[in-house]
Amino acid sequence: MRFNSILDRSLTVAVRGLVTLWVAGCVLAQTPVGLKGFTGSVNDYWVLRHLPDGDTSYFQAWGSDGNGNLPSISPYLADPSGLTVLGTINDGHMATGAAVNIGILQLSKLAAPLTTATTGNTNVIDVNAMTSFGDASSISAPSGTWAGHCTGGDGHNDCTWKGGVLAFRNNRLFIAPYRQPSAGGAWGDTTLVMSPDAGQTWVDYGRYNTWTVSNATCSGTTATLTTSANTLGSGAVVYVHDVGSSTAGVYNGKRTLTAASGTSMSYTVSSCAGGTYTGGGAVGPLAADGSAPLGPSDASYPGNILWPQGSPMQWLTFINYGQDGAYPGGVEPACDPAQYLCGISTYKSAGGMQMPNYAWRVPVGQEMNKASYQWYTCPGYSWLWPSPETVCDGNRASSWSSNAANAANLFYSGSSASASAAGLYPEECYSVKFSPAHGSYIMACESIITPSYTIRMAYKWAPHPWGPWSYAGYSDCAMDASQINCSAPFQAIMGFGETVISRTPPEVQNRLSTYVGLGVHSGNGSFSFWTANFHAGRLPAAGMARRAEFLGTAGQLGMGHRFVSGNMAGAISRRGPGYSLDWWADLWDHGGNANTTSRPWFRDVMTGGSRYFQLSWNDGNRTGPDYSHGSGLSAAGPTFAGTGYQQRMEGNFQDTTFSANSGNASWTVMGVFSATTLGGILNSGVFNSTGAPWQVVVSASKHAAGDLCVAWGTNSNHADMCTAGGVLAVGQWYFIAISAMANASGYPTITMYVGAAGTVTEYGGISMATSATGTRLGNLTKTCATNCSTTPTVGSDAVYLALLTPGMGGYQLGTLGEFGLYSGVVPGFTVREIYRTLRADWARVGRGSI
């Protein structure tokens, strides 16, 4: 079986071009990651034992076995001699047959990648059925307080509890349960529960601080706390935390009470040395049933929920750094696992193709303190395309905010339940693993490959948890009808079993916990294990070298033009004497795949995507972005059919090239299009109905069918300069370039170039700055009313492509190819070379003939 590793073609370049970062006096090499392939066969656990079963199985948490700087968790496990690896299931059954919404399991044995799995070398054992969370039919658990709601007052009556990825920190186990219907499609509240004993007992956020501590004393081996009123008795099991003492930790941890009365609690400790109380502390009850929070009908709600619906912390994955207490060195301080619990959260309520993802962190030991959480923040972050230039340094305190509203969206992902998510490359993601060999991060996802809509295992990589996240590859194999081989959903990159094959160049082998689909063996789904190999990927292009990327599902992202200084054959000039390229949108981010309609955005290749154009339209209060209301996508580019909703391509940035406001602005705009109806091509500036020259408009068929015009202002009394009719026709690809050379007063000198079928025709080039209406020079005619000699003062505004502008000839319908804008005047010989380059590049990728 062959496997695709699309980002590993430039191994030598990747190794030679390592990105480095100084951390604590040493150099951490952050190498791009590429998917090399998979090793061995899928270990289908159901073939060995039919139970446990269930979906969303994540065997990611790897507890201490005593070989690091923490005591072993083995004494708490059902198989103390087995692996210290724990995982989860949803909507399934424990090994005992008990039905569960959330089950905690121990992976006590796992066959090596090339070893045939048997009951003797692979085994999964029950840890906790988390009974307070109920089973798949328990819409009101616990205690009948939820009534099927996902969040309070939402109208749902079908939501239950689901679990996610587990994580250990300092021998404490965390999971973030959330509310959703069993079939998905809606998401509600999320909370956090913690176990100090490897899953045996739990306390949730709402009960973590049930009793506050005001004093603590210790004598012999008996500790006594003075607390708020309690009704506990001898034998109660509690979790004591944050009780300050002269020697840390004397009072804290899992404790079994030997006595309790009113406002005191006593329990046995190993030693009272250093037990002088210094302040603070609280106590929470530990429950063997999982400690599910009470719902909307209880007075404790919603204050007992860590992250109510609407928070960006809706679905959490914890970054996996390997074994608890034995973390690799060289991790950046901002997410050092000895200091922080870091993760990625997905706001799934956004649904469909636009689920934002955020990086978050909380100091170890403060996981149950909402005020201690921080989110990565970075103004100007490019969330649509990986763009290193837009990434703020996450190791600076200023890059983290305690206000979730400031969180930077790292990228969009899509719901696997949504067909519109196809083409998000990848779409839904599940787990994140730090790779010590690469010094980088790997994210396990799935991709829906269009147009066949096959599901494949897919991976992202990033040099930091906060990105930029680039594509690392996807499997050549697709999830087949058996839903066993190459099963992409709910995969977790395990910490256990990682083998560093090489560090120079880097290559690592990682065990995967994977998924077997519903109904294959069990109506609840089941789990499996596999092995993936990751080696050095392709170093992402930066700056002007970022001509095209490869994102798998769409093939080539962008045309791959060469941008150079000066004038060069086969390239687009980005600067020369008196001119400089401001932006260029090749409108081919879909790589010619017309099925990738989940991304209605097209980047400016000059900024790598921090500037971009998006499909927009006006329909009441809605403005897009999506392919609807007359807009669509063809292999050649975005299309417009015209439905009266002002459909357009709209820039996310304010223009500063047209809008000099001084009247002395010089610029050159270029574009490629094929029209079914000629009309408004491009405009920018502030709309003004008086005809004052505050706006620049490029349009066609304004005075005569097939003319090409540039105008200042709108409606009947504006000024424009146009060719005669018949220069443009429908159903043909054209290249146009229009330059404006500023004059001391009045309008700039306009030169137009129209390219078709390999020939360029030039118009204008003679000043009509203050000429009267009807003046015709250089085959351009000036038309004006009361503003014939006015100096333009174009206001700063967004740039719009294919937008109807009043008095400018109506909508431009058809297909948009490329557009770019220069400050200054690009000389004619350079314009012609750019046209030749575009023709060659379009032919190379099969986009069309200009």
PEDATA-V438063 format. One record per run of one state. SS is the DSSP state (H for helix, E for strand, C for the rest). FROM is the first residue (numbers start at 0). TO is the last residue. If there is no record, write none. Layout:
BEGIN
SS & FROM & TO
SS & FROM & TO
END
This chain:
BEGIN
C & 0 & 9
H & 10 & 15
C & 16 & 17
E & 18 & 22
C & 23 & 24
E & 25 & 29
C & 30 & 31
E & 32 & 37
C & 38 & 41
E & 42 & 43
H & 44 & 47
C & 48 & 51
E & 52 & 61
C & 62 & 72
H & 73 & 75
C & 76 & 83
E & 84 & 92
C & 93 & 97
E & 98 & 108
C & 109 & 121
E & 122 & 127
C & 128 & 129
H & 130 & 132
C & 133 & 157
E & 158 & 161
C & 162 & 165
E & 166 & 168
C & 169 & 170
E & 171 & 174
C & 175 & 176
E & 177 & 180
C & 181 & 188
E & 189 & 189
C & 190 & 191
E & 192 & 194
C & 195 & 200
E & 201 & 203
H & 204 & 206
C & 207 & 209
E & 210 & 218
C & 219 & 220
E & 221 & 226
C & 227 & 235
E & 236 & 240
C & 241 & 242
E & 243 & 244
C & 245 & 251
E & 252 & 260
C & 261 & 262
E & 263 & 267
C & 268 & 275
E & 276 & 278
C & 279 & 280
E & 281 & 284
C & 285 & 285
E & 286 & 286
C & 287 & 305
E & 306 & 306
C & 307 & 313
E & 314 & 317
C & 318 & 318
E & 319 & 319
C & 320 & 331
H & 332 & 334
C & 335 & 338
E & 339 & 345
C & 346 & 346
H & 347 & 349
C & 350 & 353
E & 354 & 362
C & 363 & 368
H & 369 & 371
C & 372 & 372
E & 373 & 375
C & 376 & 386
H & 387 & 389
C & 390 & 395
H & 396 & 398
E & 399 & 400
C & 401 & 402
H & 403 & 405
C & 406 & 409
E & 410 & 412
C & 413 & 417
H & 418 & 420
C & 421 & 427
E & 428 & 434
C & 435 & 438
E & 439 & 448
C & 449 & 452
E & 453 & 461
C & 462 & 468
E & 469 & 473
C & 474 & 490
E & 491 & 492
C & 493 & 497
E & 498 & 502
C & 503 & 504
E & 505 & 515
C & 516 & 524
E & 525 & 535
C & 536 & 541
H & 542 & 544
C & 545 & 547
E & 548 & 549
C & 550 & 554
E & 555 & 556
C & 557 & 561
E & 562 & 564
C & 565 & 570
E & 571 & 575
C & 576 & 577
E & 578 & 584
C & 585 & 599
E & 600 & 602
C & 603 & 610
E & 611 & 618
C & 619 & 620
E & 621 & 623
C & 624 & 629
E & 630 & 633
C & 634 & 635
E & 636 & 639
C & 640 & 646
E & 647 & 650
C & 651 & 665
E & 666 & 676
C & 677 & 678
E & 679 & 684
C & 685 & 693
E & 694 & 699
C & 700 & 706
E & 707 & 711
C & 712 & 717
E & 718 & 721
C & 722 & 731
E & 732 & 740
C & 741 & 747
E & 748 & 755
C & 756 & 757
E & 758 & 763
C & 764 & 774
E & 775 & 776
C & 777 & 778
E & 779 & 782
C & 783 & 797
E & 798 & 800
C & 801 & 809
E & 810 & 810
C & 811 & 811
E & 812 & 823
C & 824 & 826
H & 827 & 844
C & 845 & 849
END
